[in-house]
Amino acid sequence: MTVALTLAFDDSSVSPGVLGFLVVAALGVATYLLIRSMNHQMRKIDFDEDAVDKERREADES
């Protein structure tokens, strides 16, 4: 029985199979959702460049 199992698996023909594909696909979907969520959060940020420039000028003057 053991001899038959060892002969059935050839080291040069082993592939990741369906499980490997599912793991890679899940990582891809998770990455897409994280990037989409990050973009949504970044759009919420209200950034006023004029205020930053004014603070830098005031800091340089003092």
C-alpha positions in Angstrom: 0.0 0.0 0.0 2.8 2.5 0.9 4.7 1.6 -2.2 1.7 2.3 -4.4 1.2 5.8 -2.8 4.8 6.8 -3.1 4.8 5.8 -6.8 1.6 7.7 -7.4 3.1 11.0 -6.4 5.9 12.3 -8.7 7.9 15.1 -7.1 8.2 16.9 -10.4 4.5 17.0 -11.2 3.1 18.3 -7.9 1.1 21.5 -8.3 -0.8 23.8 -5.9 -4.1 22.7 -7.2 -7.5 24.1 -6.4 -6.6 25.1 -2.8 -3.7 27.2 -4.0 -5.9 28.9 -6.5 -8.6 29.7 -3.9 -6.0 31.1 -1.4 -4.5 33.4 -4.1 -8.0 34.4 -5.3 -9.0 35.2 -1.7 -5.9 37.3 -1.2 -6.7 39.2 -4.4 -10.3 39.9 -3.3 -9.2 41.0 0.1 -6.6 43.4 -1.4 -9.2 44.9 -3.7 -11.6 45.5 -0.8 -8.9 47.0 1.4 -7.8 49.4 -1.4 -11.4 50.3 -2.1 -12.0 51.0 1.6 -8.8 53.1 1.8 -9.9 55.2 -1.1 -13.3 55.8 0.5 -11.6 56.9 3.7 -9.1 59.2 1.9 -12.0 61.0 0.1 -13.4 61.9 3.6 -10.3 63.8 4.5 -10.6 67.6 4.2 -7.2 69.0 3.6 -6.7 72.7 3.3 -3.3 73.5 1.7 -3.5 77.2 2.4 -3.7 76.6 6.1 -0.6 74.4 6.1 1.3 77.1 4.1 0.2 79.7 6.6 1.4 77.6 9.5 4.7 77.0 7.9 5.2 80.8 7.2 4.3 81.6 10.8 6.7 79.0 12.1 9.5 80.3 9.9 9.0 83.9 11.1 9.3 83.1 14.8 
